Amino acid sequence: MARCDEGYHCDVCGLDVELIVDSELYLRYILGEILLEAMHRHSERHIRCNPSIAQFIVDPLFDPVTCEGPFAKSELPADYVASEEQRITRGWRRLQAIPTLGLSIPEYPLHITPDT
């Protein structure tokens, strides 16, 4: 069975990633970390199943996630943590809005500039 026929299973927990708003793959696409034409080659995960990214989402609608080990926020420089919190939270908020924006997939990514 082709991957598209099976749905998208989380590489970590094995459950279906049923909603785009829970997709770490689409979050990374929105952040510009993955190109559209390369998405099919990347694994899917729930955002919460990847604590190294989820820990940087700071929003009252997102229950905080703690990452252990050398990639924990507590082990990283404060300026890097602040920058990642801003960047990844902004991407997560965009991801949450995607179902209501009426955009085509190529329009999903944020256009991040030094001033935004």
RAZIBEL-V553309 format. One record per pair of residues at least 4 apart in sequence whose ideal C-beta (glycine too) atoms are under 8 Angstrom apart, sorted by the first residue. I is the first residue (numbers start at 0). J is the second residue. Records with the same first field share a line. If there is no record, write none. Layout:
I = J ; J
This chain:
0 = 4 ; 5
1 = 5
2 = 7 ; 39
6 = 15
7 = 15 ; 16 ; 22 ; 24 ; 43
8 = 13 ; 14 ; 15 ; 16 ; 43
9 = 13 ; 14 ; 15 ; 16 ; 43 ; 44 ; 45 ; 48
10 = 42 ; 43 ; 44 ; 48
11 = 44 ; 45 ; 48 ; 49
12 = 45 ; 48
14 = 45
16 = 21 ; 22 ; 23 ; 24 ; 43 ; 44 ; 45
17 = 21
18 = 22
19 = 25 ; 94 ; 97 ; 98
20 = 94 ; 95 ; 97 ; 98
21 = 45 ; 46 ; 47
22 = 26 ; 43 ; 44 ; 45 ; 46 ; 94
23 = 27 ; 43 ; 44 ; 45 ; 46 ; 48 ; 49 ; 52
24 = 28 ; 33 ; 38 ; 41 ; 42 ; 43 ; 44
25 = 29 ; 94 ; 97 ; 107
26 = 30 ; 46 ; 52 ; 87 ; 90 ; 91 ; 94
27 = 32 ; 33 ; 41 ; 52
28 = 32 ; 33 ; 35 ; 38 ; 107 ; 108
29 = 90 ; 93 ; 94 ; 97 ; 107 ; 108 ; 109
30 = 86 ; 87 ; 90 ; 108 ; 109 ; 111
31 = 108 ; 109 ; 111
33 = 37 ; 38 ; 41
34 = 38
35 = 104 ; 105
37 = 41
44 = 48 ; 49
45 = 49
46 = 52 ; 53 ; 56 ; 91
47 = 53 ; 64
48 = 53
49 = 53
50 = 54 ; 64 ; 65 ; 66 ; 67
51 = 66 ; 70
52 = 56 ; 87
53 = 61 ; 64 ; 66
54 = 63 ; 64 ; 65 ; 66 ; 71 ; 72
55 = 72 ; 80 ; 83 ; 84 ; 86 ; 87 ; 88
56 = 61 ; 63 ; 64 ; 84 ; 87 ; 88 ; 91
57 = 61 ; 63 ; 84 ; 88
58 = 88 ; 91 ; 92
60 = 95
61 = 91
65 = 71
66 = 70 ; 71 ; 72
67 = 71
68 = 74
69 = 74
70 = 74 ; 75
71 = 75
72 = 80
75 = 79 ; 80
76 = 80
77 = 81
78 = 82
79 = 83
80 = 84
81 = 85
82 = 86
83 = 87
84 = 88
85 = 89
86 = 90 ; 111
87 = 91
88 = 92
89 = 93 ; 109
90 = 94 ; 109
91 = 95
92 = 96
93 = 97 ; 107 ; 109
96 = 100
97 = 102 ; 107
102 = 106 ; 107
109 = 115
110 = 115
111 = 115
